[in-house]
Amino acid sequence: MKDPYHIWKTAIGITRWIGSPTSVVIHTVLFVGAFVAASEEFVPFQEMLLILTTIVSLEAIYLSIFIQMTINYTTQELVEVSEDIEEMQEDIGEIQEDVGELQENVEEISEDVEEITEEEESEEAAEEQRKAEQKKTLVDIQTDLRKLMQDITKLQQSGPKESPPARTE
C-alpha cells in the first residue's frame, strides 16, 4: 500500500480538479455526448441511461470518499497547526518572561551606573577640593618663604658690620 500522505495528496488533487471549471466543461460535454448518442440511436436510450447512471453513481461514491479524505487530511493539518500555535504561544510566553528579566537587569545596571557616576563625581569633587587645598597650602608656603627671604635680606643689611668674635675653647 502506498504512503497515506501520497494517497491524501492524490485525493486532494482529484477533489480540486472535480471542483474546477475544466471538470464542469468535461462532464457537460460527456453528458451531452451521451444524450446525443442516444438521440442519434448509436446507443439505445435505456442502455445509455443505465450506463450513465452507473458511471455517475460510482463517480459520486468515489468523489464522496475523496472529499472525506480531503476533510480528514485538512482536519489533521489543522490539528498540527493548532499544536504549533500552542508551542509558539508557550515560546512567546517564555520570551516575554526573558524580556521582563532583561528589563529588570537593565534597570539594575542603570541604577549601578548611576551610583558609580555619583561616586565618581563625589570622588572627583573630593579630589578637586584636595587639590585646591594643596594649592592654597603651596601658595601659603611660598608666601611664607618670600617673607622669610625678605626678613633674612633685611637682617643681613641691618646686621653688625663687624664680624663676631671667634670663640676659643
PAZA-954210 format. One line per field, with one value per atom (N, C-alpha, C): atom name; x, y, z. Coordinates in steps of 0.001 Angstrom, whole numbers, plus 500000, padded with zeros to 6 digits. Layout:
REM residues N
atom <- [CA_...]
X <- [X_...]
Y <- [Y_...]
Z <- [Z_...]
This chain:
REM residues 169
atom <- [N_CA_C_N_CA_C_N_CA_C_N_CA_C_N_CA_C_N_CA_C_N_CA_C_N_CA_C_N_CA_C_N_CA_C_N_CA_C_N_CA_C_N_CA_C_N_CA_C_N_CA_C_N_CA_C_N_CA_C_N_CA_C_N_CA_C_N_CA_C_N_CA_C_N_CA_C_N_CA_C_N_CA_C_N_CA_C_N_CA_C_N_CA_C_N_CA_C_N_CA_C_N_CA_C_N_CA_C_N_CA_C_N_CA_C_N_CA_C_N_CA_C_N_CA_C_N_CA_C_N_CA_C_N_CA_C_N_CA_C_N_CA_C_N_CA_C_N_CA_C_N_CA_C_N_CA_C_N_CA_C_N_CA_C_N_CA_C_N_CA_C_N_CA_C_N_CA_C_N_CA_C_N_CA_C_N_CA_C_N_CA_C_N_CA_C_N_CA_C_N_CA_C_N_CA_C_N_CA_C_N_CA_C_N_CA_C_N_CA_C_N_CA_C_N_CA_C_N_CA_C_N_CA_C_N_CA_C_N_CA_C_N_CA_C_N_CA_C_N_CA_C_N_CA_C_N_CA_C_N_CA_C_N_CA_C_N_CA_C_N_CA_C_N_CA_C_N_CA_C_N_CA_C_N_CA_C_N_CA_C_N_CA_C_N_CA_C_N_CA_C_N_CA_C_N_CA_C_N_CA_C_N_CA_C_N_CA_C_N_CA_C_N_CA_C_N_CA_C_N_CA_C_N_CA_C_N_CA_C_N_CA_C_N_CA_C_N_CA_C_N_CA_C_N_CA_C_N_CA_C_N_CA_C_N_CA_C_N_CA_C_N_CA_C_N_CA_C_N_CA_C_N_CA_C_N_CA_C_N_CA_C_N_CA_C_N_CA_C_N_CA_C_N_CA_C_N_CA_C_N_CA_C_N_CA_C_N_CA_C_N_CA_C_N_CA_C_N_CA_C_N_CA_C_N_CA_C_N_CA_C_N_CA_C_N_CA_C_N_CA_C_N_CA_C_N_CA_C_N_CA_C_N_CA_C_N_CA_C_N_CA_C_N_CA_C_N_CA_C_N_CA_C_N_CA_C_N_CA_C_N_CA_C_N_CA_C_N_CA_C_N_CA_C_N_CA_C_N_CA_C_N_CA_C_N_CA_C_N_CA_C_N_CA_C_N_CA_C_N_CA_C_N_CA_C_N_CA_C_N_CA_C_N_CA_C_N_CA_C_N_CA_C_N_CA_C_N_CA_C_N_CA_C_N_CA_C_N_CA_C_N_CA_C_N_CA_C_N_CA_C_N_CA_C_N_CA_C_N_CA_C]
X <- [500849_500000_500881_500438_501218_501173_502082_502158_500838_500219_498938_499021_500175_500336_500158_500746_500629_499164_498483_497074_496232_496506_495749_496002_497244_497565_496836_496745_496019_494541_493962_492547_492312_493233_493094_493174_494089_494223_492965_492404_491177_490030_489913_488835_488964_490198_490404_490025_490410_490105_488598_487907_486456_485772_486332_485729_486197_486860_487392_486455_486591_485787_486055_487267_487598_486743_486593_485782_484323_483808_482416_482255_483196_483118_483190_484138_484298_483054_482512_481306_480128_480012_478909_479036_480234_480458_480122_480544_480247_478742_478039_476593_475870_476249_475625_475936_477198_477572_476746_476506_475714_474289_473689_472309_472248_473267_473306_473441_474301_474477_473156_472389_471094_470078_470091_469104_469413_470669_471074_470998_470594_470388_471667_472821_474069_474014_473302_473154_471677_471085_469684_469564_468474_468283_468324_467649_467622_469020_469768_471123_472033_471893_472686_472376_471099_470730_471302_471252_471801_473312_474036_475496_475813_475111_475371_475055_473941_473572_474605_475062_476076_477374_477808_479058_478920_477816_477616_477528_476877_476785_478162_478943_480302_481157_481018_481774_481382_480109_479632_480163_480192_480711_482194_482973_484406_484658_483871_484049_483751_482735_482435_483561_484150_485300_486475_486758_487869_487627_486388_486070_486278_485828_486021_487501_488278_489722_490346_489888_490393_490039_488821_488392_489243_489461_490287_491712_492269_493625_493690_492722_492680_492514_491683_491496_492788_493491_494769_495771_495817_496719_496347_495056_494610_495026_494931_495352_496842_497632_499074_499392_498682_498888_498503_497406_496973_498033_498619_499690_500895_501224_502343_502063_500830_500453_500584_500138_500265_501730_502577_504013_504588_504176_504655_504199_502959_502458_503255_503595_504430_505804_506366_507674_507591_506519_506347_506238_505514_505414_506780_507573_508922_509778_509655_510426_510010_508708_508239_508801_508859_509455_510930_511624_513043_513230_512362_512446_512198_511240_510980_512205_512830_514048_515159_515288_516311_516042_514773_514434_514822_514546_514932_516449_517172_518632_519131_518514_518914_518660_517524_517223_518254_518605_519612_520957_521322_522594_522555_521421_521288_521456_520849_520988_522448_523109_524525_525376_525082_525834_525621_524383_524101_524874_524878_525614_527110_527647_529074_529372_528491_528679_528650_527700_527615_528875_529339_530559_531750_531845_532954_532891_531670_531515_531907_531490_531848_533354_533948_535393_536126_535606_536221_536116_534949_534775_535743_535893_536810_538244_538583_539927_540184_539187_539335_539489_538721_538832_540216_540709_542037_543103_542978_543947_543887_542665_542532_543199_543026_543655_545177_545672_547117_547662_546934_547368_547412_546378_546340_547510_547768_548895_550207_550359_551564_551726_550634_550685_551069_550495_550827_552315_552829_554247_555119_554738_555514_555505_554342_554243_555121_555058_555879_557363_557756_559150_559617_558775_559133_559353_558432_558576_559868_560119_561341_562575_562552_563677_563835_562720_562792_563364_562912_563421_564922_565360_566786_567567_567014_567693_567788_566732_566746_567758_567769_568707_570142_570388_571744_572153_571228_571547_571673_570924_570966_571859_572413_573197_574520_575269_576546_577533_578339_579271_580577_580735_581938_581588_582557_582320_582342_581616_581561_582888_583181_584450_584482_585651_585789_585803_585276_585214_586447_586847_588010_587623_587997_587702_588900]
Y <- [498813_500000_501232_502236_503467_504225_505161_506044_506818_506841_507538_509018_509622_511034_511199_510266_510321_510116_509187_508933_510157_510811_512023_513135_513264_514297_514016_512734_512373_512718_512397_512710_514214_514988_516450_516943_516375_516778_516474_515278_514902_515808_516068_516926_518332_518826_520160_520145_519054_519009_518915_518099_517951_519300_520127_521433_522533_522181_523199_523433_524571_524830_523802_523302_522290_521045_520640_519459_519680_520870_521170_521051_521590_521534_520087_519310_517917_517101_517242_516499_516904_518193_518665_518080_518071_517502_516008_515276_513833_513576_514343_514142_514489_515590_515976_514910_514436_513383_512122_511745_510542_510716_511863_512087_512221_512816_512906_511500_510676_509294_508531_508770_508087_508645_509948_510547_510203_509996_509594_508075_507412_505970_505167_505745_504963_503962_504378_503551_503627_502492_502584_503470_504225_505211_504566_503445_502763_502295_501798_501323_502507_503631_504830_505341_505355_505811_504883_503572_502610_502823_502940_503138_504484_505539_506888_506949_506335_506327_505555_504444_503644_504442_505050_505835_507002_507721_508877_508429_507289_506783_506400_505682_505326_506574_507526_508781_509490_509519_510174_509460_508127_507362_507682_507573_507854_509321_510195_511619_511901_511275_511488_510926_509794_509241_510218_510732_511682_512964_513414_514625_514360_513185_512861_512720_512135_512038_513430_514332_515705_516384_516168_516749_516186_514871_514255_514806_514913_515443_516891_517689_519093_519197_518349_518342_518003_516989_516604_517761_518411_519555_520679_520913_521961_521634_520346_519934_520188_519838_520065_521556_522355_523804_524341_523824_524249_523925_522739_522355_523278_523585_524500_525874_526336_527642_527624_526533_526423_526457_525724_525738_527140_527819_529190_530115_529943_530776_530525_529263_528951_529608_529489_530111_531627_532204_533657_534034_533215_533472_533429_532421_532317_533505_533892_535045_536309_536466_537640_537642_536464_536380_536767_536255_536598_538091_538671_540116_540877_540409_541048_540985_539814_539669_540568_540636_541508_542971_543360_544738_545023_544048_544224_544350_543501_543561_544905_545389_546680_547790_547707_548714_548663_547450_547308_547856_547543_548043_549563_550114_551573_552204_551575_552091_552014_550880_550735_551794_552038_553053_554431_554711_555996_556116_555026_555045_555260_554542_554679_556099_556636_558001_558989_558793_559687_559558_558301_558092_558757_558587_559206_560726_561248_562698_563188_562432_562854_562688_561616_561434_562549_562899_563983_565300_565519_566746_566750_565584_565490_565705_565145_565310_566783_567417_568848_569671_569325_570064_569837_568591_568288_569063_569101_569849_571337_571842_573267_573547_572649_572830_572758_571801_571695_572967_573471_574697_575856_575948_577020_576873_575634_575387_575776_575414_575753_577267_577950_579419_579993_579444_579920_579703_578518_578230_579190_579430_580354_581764_582166_583494_583563_582528_582491_582496_581750_581721_583090_583783_585121_586066_585991_586847_586510_585193_584770_585285_585184_585682_587195_587892_589342_589659_588886_589099_588804_587748_587407_588523_589025_590108_591339_591669_592840_592629_591437_591157_591261_590805_590873_592335_593144_594542_595338_595030_595819_595198_594097_593393_594079_593626_594228_594131_595216_595284_594613_594413_593701_592243_591475_590073_589690_588781_588402_587775_587947_587414_585889_585389_583959_583321_582313_581576_580742_580720_579857_578877_577849_576875_576237]
Z <- [500000_500000_500000_499289_499191_500505_500592_501748_501889_503104_503278_502884_503096_502733_501221_500441_498981_498553_499211_498888_499213_500355_500716_499706_499291_498301_496984_496603_495388_495545_496699_496957_496897_497462_497424_495983_495209_493805_493008_493209_492488_492899_494199_494690_494111_494037_493437_491952_491245_489822_489591_490395_490251_490477_491376_491659_490726_489643_488728_487547_486887_485672_484564_484464_483444_483647_484908_485213_484803_485050_484676_483160_482415_480949_480476_480987_480545_480872_482092_482460_481564_481297_480442_479041_478494_477149_477154_478203_478265_478367_479206_479347_478045_477429_476151_475101_475094_474123_474329_475594_475870_475363_475567_475122_473600_472990_471525_470932_471549_471059_471147_472218_472364_471387_471153_470249_468787_468460_467112_466948_468024_468067_467845_468295_468317_469461_470518_471705_472083_472482_472920_474170_474217_475284_476664_476860_478151_478556_477596_477880_478250_477505_477792_479199_479573_480929_481990_481727_482691_482864_481765_481823_482465_482024_482559_484050_484466_485884_486699_486201_486902_487043_485945_485983_486954_486876_487754_489218_489475_490855_491387_490578_491003_491211_490296_490438_491734_492047_493275_494512_494487_495627_495834_494755_494889_495241_494655_494955_496422_496981_498409_499276_498847_499585_499517_498319_498165_498974_498970_499743_501228_501704_503123_503451_502544_502765_502843_501971_501987_503297_503771_505055_506189_506180_507228_507203_505996_505867_506358_505948_506367_507878_508452_509901_510619_510111_510717_510606_509449_509271_510238_510436_511366_512800_513157_514498_514674_513659_513736_513814_513024_513064_514435_514982_516316_517365_517262_518193_518032_516765_516512_517116_516978_517533_519051_519684_521139_521562_520823_521136_520974_519905_519679_520800_521247_522334_523612_523861_525031_524884_523672_523421_523591_523091_523228_524695_525468_526907_527569_527209_527775_527349_526099_525602_526345_526587_527321_528735_529359_530694_530640_529616_529460_529238_528431_528179_529473_530268_531562_532459_532512_533326_532798_531473_530883_531229_531205_531558_533011_533881_535283_535401_534660_534693_534167_533107_532542_533563_534245_535270_536396_536833_537883_537418_536188_535649_535566_535145_535066_536445_537439_538805_539252_538942_539303_538607_537336_536588_537220_537596_538246_539559_540346_541611_541367_540387_540079_539614_538780_538286_539443_540358_541520_542379_542581_543369_542696_541362_540641_540738_540635_540730_542120_543145_544502_544727_544153_544262_543517_542342_541580_542340_542957_543744_544926_545592_546722_546248_545083_544520_544188_543585_543268_544536_545553_546834_547444_547387_547927_547155_545817_545010_545335_545531_545877_547222_548183_549495_549375_548543_548339_547690_546716_546045_547022_547867_548864_549834_550264_551172_550497_549223_548480_548355_548078_547988_549347_550415_551764_552061_551672_551910_551100_549844_549011_549620_550088_550708_551949_552784_553993_553638_552585_552168_551676_550945_550466_551656_552619_553813_554548_554657_555340_554599_553255_552460_552633_552686_552884_554268_555254_556617_556671_556013_556001_555315_554201_553481_554362_555089_555987_557099_557624_558715_558227_557044_556519_556301_555861_555590_556896_557871_559107_560167_559931_560922_561223_562247_562619_561458_561378_560309_560708_561958_562400_562532_562329_562461_563914_564332_565728_566150_567441_567899_567767_567511_567352_568714_568853_570111_570258_571416_571697_572774_572671_573672_574196]
